[in-house]
Amino acid sequence: MAEKDQQVHPMPQSNNTPAKQDEEDGGTLLSKELRRKKRMKCLAYVVAFAVIQTSIILLFALTVMKIKTPKFRVRSATFESFNVVATTSPPSFDIKMNAELGVKNTNFGHYKFDNSTIYFFYKGTEVGSAVVSKARARARSTKKFNVLVGLSSTNLPSNSELGSDLSSGVWQLSSRSELKGKVELMKVMKKKKSTEMSCTLTISLADKAIRDLNCR
């Protein structure tokens, strides 16, 4: 009877059955893989952002921040009075010339230049000059202004070639000048820049006009 009264109780099954264990392991691996992919995606975004930022900074440095020397030129010239005598000894001229000058600034900042002087020469001898007043050439623009120049043969030596040049009907003058100033970027960066002018003007006596104008 005692044996009959004994009850056999089934052993409780453990939660860590092989099937459930495999499922948990699979979920853990999937979670790790997803986290790894997220990290890789974040890293790719960071690298792409760094490359874009570097490209922008490099482009900015090569364009905006690169300071170029402005160009100073004689753009054109007309004559208010034109008195030229080729038949006298010595020959002479007394001319009032209205010259249009230009300062071309290709920088992304203003170019402020100081007072200067433009000189005109005939075969190396100074025959006239004019004052260039200080001003400002705006960013990526050309500052245009006019100066009145008195040209005279007074200082020429007696053995000059002026007579033969005037008789040919065409003669040539040259001009030289230098501007000293500063390029200012975003009101923060300032750099000194000087620009030089060197031009030749070929004048037609018959037309009383500039036939050719070259600057470098």
C-alpha positions, 0 to 999 in steps of 0.5 A: 500500500505504501508503494501505491501511496507514493506519487511520482511528481514530474521534474519541472523543465528548465527554462534554458531548453536548447530551443529557447537558448538558440533563440536567445543567442540568435536575438543577441547576435542580431542585436549586435549586428544591428548595433555594428551596422549603426556604428558603421553608418555613423562612422560613414556620416562622420567621415563624409562630413569631415571630407565635405568640411575639408573640401569647403575649407580648401575651396575657401582658402584657394578662392576667397582667402587667396589675396591677389595683387590689384591691377592699375591701368590707364583705361583711356585718355582724351585731350582738352588742349593740344598745342604741338609745334613740329616746325620750330627749333626746338619743336615743342608741345603743351598738352592738357590730357584727361586720363581715365585710370582704373584699379581692378580689384579681383579680391573678395575684400576691399582694396584701400590705397594711399595717395600716389602720383602718376608720371608720364615720360617721353623717351625716359624724360618726365614730361608730366605728372598728376596726383592720384588721391587715396580711395577704395576699390570695392571687392571684385570691382574696378575703381575708375577715376580721372586725372588731369595731366599737363604734358610739356616739352620744357624738360626735354634736351635740345638733342631729343628726337621729338622733331622727327617723331612729331614730323612722322605724325605719331609719337609715343608716351609712357606712364608709370605709377605705384599704388600702395595699400591694403586688401581687407577681408571680412574686416578681420584679415588685412594684407599690404599689397602694392600694384605698379602701372606701366603703360605706353600711349601712342598718339596720332597728331592728325586725329589728336587722339590716342591710337594705341594704349598698352598696359602691363 
